[in-house]
Amino acid sequence: MAASFDPPDPLQPMTVGNVVNTGFKLYTSNFKPYLKVAAIATLWALLPWLVLLPLIAFFATVQDYYSTLGLLIPAWLVLLILCSTRYLAGAAAIARLAFGELTQQPETPQQAQRFTHSRKWGFLILTIIVGLIFLGVTLAMYILAAIFIVAIFAIMGGVDFLRNPASAALVNPTLIVTSGLIVLMVIVVFTLIMAWFSVRFSVADLSLAIEPGIGASQSIGRSWELTRKGVWRIFLILMVTGIITIPVQVLVQIVMGLVQEATTLLFPPSSTNFVVFTTALSVVLALLSGIFLLPLWQSMKAVIYYDLRTRREGLDLELRDWGDRTPPTDA
């Protein structure tokens, strides 16, 4: 049974500390039900890769029947897409459960999963759209950064330096240091811009998981609207959450190191058995840490979403037809 959870006061917008504290309390108070949903979602995500491994082993061993790849590859891609929608819907169900606790309209995991499962294709479309946006932004940033660096390098005498490094260095001895600082500045600016975009889309899946009558593209617009005035505050919340997860990641690395040391007693480090065993262990530990951390991130995002709507709309959130209305699955 879940521990008791006291929702925050809807009349007072929360500080960064309150958001993090509330998200962590949600996570610990509902640890078992959230963990179960996360485990099922993660197993769905793992399934295509479990199917792929024996297929690779078969074709690597038999080295025949390559004509069947024309059927197997499309079938595997369909399986990957179906399982991805299941994972996304499961992750969204955790956020929906957390939001229900915050608004004192709790649901069972089955109810939340039924709702988010009805929108599974919407979550996939949303993920693809956001992914394409990030791809476009990344490419644009790389092109602009390259143009900027080359232009600055040329202005500072970089062409002469490349032609004759010795003489150019005498004319402008600070060229290398300055160029390095410029590259560092470009990296910092690039990181901040990507962080800004990440925050603007950080609650897109929450809108789709919670609000009725909304599709994937509307959810992206909703996230863009809600996060407009609190980008760096949300970034700070997510950064603190990342810091909270560091002990789990450190523990995984320690366990991995200890097991690798123990494995060297059984197999030589250069042997195939050692590589296979340690790789499999890395995957298992990564999956376990993912199962434990997914509910924390989704709980935190639910609190952020709750707080954003409180600040922008008040907590008359009008959770219209909160429970069982089946939404459109379109973008």
C-alpha positions in Angstrom: 0.0 0.0 0.0 1.3 3.5 -0.8 2.3 5.8 2.0 0.2 8.9 2.6 1.0 11.9 0.5 -0.1 15.4 1.3 -0.6 17.5 -1.8 0.9 21.0 -1.9 -1.2 24.1 -1.3 -2.7 25.0 -4.7 -2.9 28.7 -3.7 0.8 29.1 -3.4 3.2 28.7 -6.4 6.1 26.4 -5.3 9.8 27.3 -5.0 12.4 25.2 -6.7 13.1 23.4 -3.4 9.4 22.7 -2.9 9.0 21.3 -6.3 12.0 18.9 -5.9 10.9 18.0 -2.4 7.3 17.3 -3.5 8.4 15.2 -6.5 10.7 13.1 -4.3 7.9 12.6 -1.7 5.6 11.5 -4.5 8.2 9.0 -5.7 8.8 7.5 -2.3 5.1 7.5 -1.2 4.1 5.6 -4.3 7.3 3.7 -4.9 5.8 0.2 -5.4 3.0 1.0 -7.9 5.2 3.4 -9.9 8.0 0.9 -9.9 5.7 -1.8 -11.3 4.5 0.4 -14.1 8.1 1.4 -14.9 9.3 -2.2 -14.9 6.5 -3.2 -17.3 7.2 -0.3 -19.6 11.0 -1.0 -19.6 10.4 -4.7 -20.4 8.3 -3.6 -23.4 11.2 -1.4 -24.5 13.6 -4.3 -24.0 11.6 -6.9 -26.0 12.7 -5.9 -29.5 16.3 -6.2 -28.5 15.8 -9.6 -26.9 14.3 -10.7 -30.2 17.1 -9.2 -32.2 20.0 -11.0 -30.3 19.0 -14.5 -31.3 18.4 -13.4 -34.8 21.9 -11.9 -35.0 23.4 -15.1 -33.4 21.5 -17.3 -35.9 22.6 -15.5 -39.0 26.2 -15.1 -37.7 26.4 -18.9 -37.0 24.4 -20.3 -39.9 25.4 -17.7 -42.5 22.5 -18.6 -44.7 18.8 -17.7 -45.3 19.7 -14.1 -46.0 16.8 -13.9 -48.3 14.5 -13.9 -45.3 16.0 -10.6 -44.1 13.6 -8.7 -46.4 10.8 -10.0 -44.2 12.5 -10.1 -40.8 13.8 -6.5 -40.8 10.4 -4.9 -41.5 8.8 -7.2 -39.0 11.4 -6.3 -36.4 10.9 -2.6 -37.1 7.2 -3.0 -36.6 7.8 -4.7 -33.3 10.2 -1.9 -32.2 7.6 0.7 -33.0 4.8 -1.1 -31.2 7.0 -1.7 -28.1 8.2 1.9 -28.1 4.5 3.1 -28.0 4.0 0.8 -25.0 7.0 2.2 -23.2 6.0 5.8 -23.9 2.5 5.2 -22.7 3.8 3.4 -19.6 6.1 6.3 -18.7 3.3 8.8 -19.3 1.0 6.7 -17.0 3.4 7.3 -14.1 3.2 11.0 -14.6 -0.6 10.8 -14.8 -0.7 8.9 -11.5 1.5 11.5 -9.9 -0.6 14.4 -11.2 -3.7 12.7 -9.9 -2.1 12.6 -6.4 -1.3 16.3 -6.6 -4.8 17.2 -7.6 -6.4 14.8 -5.1 -8.0 12.9 -8.0 -6.1 9.6 -7.7 -6.4 6.8 -10.1 -5.3 3.2 -10.0 -2.4 2.2 -12.2 -4.8 0.2 -14.4 -7.0 3.3 -15.0 -4.0 5.5 -15.8 -2.5 2.9 -18.1 -5.8 2.5 -19.9 -6.0 6.2 -20.6 -2.4 6.6 -21.7 -2.5 3.4 -23.8 -5.4 4.9 -25.7 -3.0 7.6 -26.7 0.1 5.5 -27.4 0.3 6.6 -31.0 0.1 10.2 -30.0 3.1 9.7 -27.7 5.1 8.2 -30.6 4.1 11.0 -32.9 5.0 13.6 -30.2 8.4 11.9 -29.7 9.1 11.9 -33.4 8.2 15.6 -33.8 10.3 16.7 -30.9 13.2 14.5 -32.1 13.0 16.2 -35.6 12.9 19.6 -34.0 16.0 18.8 -32.0 17.7 17.4 -35.0 17.0 20.6 -37.0 18.2 22.8 -34.1 21.3 20.7 -33.7 22.2 20.8 -37.4 21.6 24.6 -37.5 23.7 25.1 -34.4 26.6 23.1 -35.8 26.5 25.0 -39.1 26.4 28.4 -37.4 29.1 27.4 -34.9 31.4 26.2 -37.7 30.9 29.4 -39.7 31.5 31.6 -36.6 34.6 29.7 -35.5 36.1 29.8 -39.1 35.3 33.5 -39.4 36.9 34.5 -36.1 39.9 32.3 -36.8 40.4 34.0 -40.2 40.0 37.5 -38.7 42.6 36.7 -36.0 45.1 35.6 -38.6 44.4 32.0 -38.6 45.0 31.6 -42.3 48.6 33.0 -41.9 49.1 30.7 -38.9 48.1 27.7 -40.9 50.4 28.7 -43.8 53.4 29.4 -41.5 52.8 28.5 -37.9 56.2 29.6 -36.7 56.1 33.2 -38.0 52.4 33.7 -37.4 52.8 32.7 -33.8 55.4 35.5 -33.4 53.0 38.0 -34.8 50.0 36.9 -32.8 51.2 34.7 -29.8 47.7 34.7 -28.3 46.0 33.2 -31.3 45.8 29.6 -30.0 44.6 30.6 -26.5 42.0 33.0 -27.9 40.8 30.5 -30.4 40.4 27.9 -27.6 38.4 30.4 -25.5 36.2 31.1 -28.5 35.5 27.4 -29.1 34.8 27.0 -25.4 32.3 29.9 -25.6 30.6 28.4 -28.6 30.3 25.1 -26.7 28.7 26.9 -23.7 26.3 28.8 -25.9 25.4 25.6 -27.8 24.7 23.8 -24.5 22.6 26.6 -23.1 20.5 26.8 -26.3 19.9 23.0 -26.3 19.0 23.2 -22.6 16.5 26.0 -23.3 14.8 23.9 -26.0 14.8 20.8 -23.8 13.0 22.7 -21.1 10.5 24.2 -23.5 9.4 20.6 -24.6 9.9 19.0 -21.1 6.2 18.6 -20.2 4.8 17.9 -23.7 4.0 14.3 -22.8 2.3 15.5 -19.6 -0.3 17.5 -21.5 -1.1 14.4 -23.7 -1.2 12.1 -20.7 -3.6 14.4 -18.7 -5.6 16.8 -20.7 -8.6 15.4 -22.7 -9.3 16.3 -26.3 -5.7 17.1 -27.1 -3.3 15.5 -29.6 0.4 15.3 -30.0 1.0 18.6 -31.9 -1.3 20.5 -29.5 0.7 19.0 -26.5 3.9 20.3 -27.9 2.3 23.8 -28.2 1.0 23.5 -24.7 4.4 22.7 -23.3 5.9 25.7 -25.2 3.2 27.9 -23.8 3.4 26.7 -20.2 7.2 26.9 -19.9 7.5 30.3 -21.6 8.2 32.3 -18.4 10.0 29.8 -16.3 12.7 28.2 -18.5 15.7 28.6 -16.2 13.7 27.8 -13.1 12.6 24.5 -14.6 16.2 23.9 -15.8 17.4 24.3 -12.2 14.7 21.8 -11.0 15.8 19.3 -13.6 19.4 19.8 -12.8 18.8 19.3 -9.0 16.9 16.1 -9.9 19.9 14.9 -12.0 22.1 15.5 -9.0 19.8 13.4 -6.8 20.2 10.5 -9.3 24.0 10.6 -9.0 24.2 8.2 -6.1 22.3 5.5 -8.1 24.7 6.0 -11.0 27.7 5.8 -8.8 26.4 2.6 -7.2 25.9 1.1 -10.6 29.5 1.9 -11.5 30.8 0.5 -8.3 28.9 -2.8 -8.7 30.0 -3.0 -12.3 33.6 -2.5 -11.3 33.4 -5.1 -8.6 31.8 -7.7 -10.8 34.4 -7.0 -13.6 37.2 -7.6 -11.1 35.5 -10.8 -10.0 34.9 -11.9 -13.6 38.6 -11.7 -14.3 39.1 -14.6 -11.9 36.9 -16.7 -14.2 37.7 -15.5 -17.7 40.7 -13.6 -19.2 39.8 -10.0 -19.9 40.5 -10.5 -23.6 38.2 -13.5 -23.9 34.8 -13.5 -25.6 33.2 -14.8 -22.5 34.4 -11.9 -20.5 33.2 -9.4 -23.0 29.8 -11.0 -23.4 29.3 -11.3 -19.6 30.3 -7.8 -18.7 28.3 -6.4 -21.6 25.2 -8.3 -20.5 25.8 -7.1 -16.9 26.1 -3.5 -18.1 22.8 -3.8 -19.9 21.0 -5.3 -16.9 22.3 -2.7 -14.5 21.4 0.1 -16.9 17.8 -1.4 -17.2 17.5 -1.7 -13.4 18.7 1.9 -12.8 16.3 3.1 -15.5 13.4 1.3 -13.8 14.2 2.9 -10.5 14.8 6.4 -11.9 12.0 6.6 -14.4 9.3 7.1 -11.7 11.4 9.8 -10.1 11.8 11.8 -13.3 8.1 11.4 -14.2 7.0 12.4 -10.6 9.2 15.5 -10.8 7.8 16.4 -14.2 4.3 16.0 -12.9 5.0 18.4 -10.1 6.6 20.9 -12.6 3.5 20.6 -14.8 1.2 21.0 -11.8 3.1 24.1 -10.7 3.2 25.6 -14.2 -0.6 25.3 -14.5 -1.0 26.7 -11.0 1.0 29.7 -11.8 -0.5 30.4 -15.3 -4.1 29.2 -14.8 -4.7 28.9 -11.0 -5.6 25.5 -9.7 -9.1 25.6 -11.1 -7.5 23.2 -13.6 -10.9 22.0 -14.9 -9.8 18.4 -15.4 -12.6 17.9 -17.7 -13.7 14.3 -18.1 -10.6 13.3 -16.1 -11.1 9.6 -16.1 -12.4 7.6 -18.9 -12.9 9.7 -22.0 -11.1 8.2 -25.0 -9.2 10.9 -26.8 -8.2 11.1 -30.4 -4.9 9.4 -31.2 -3.9 11.9 -33.8 -1.2 14.5 -33.6 
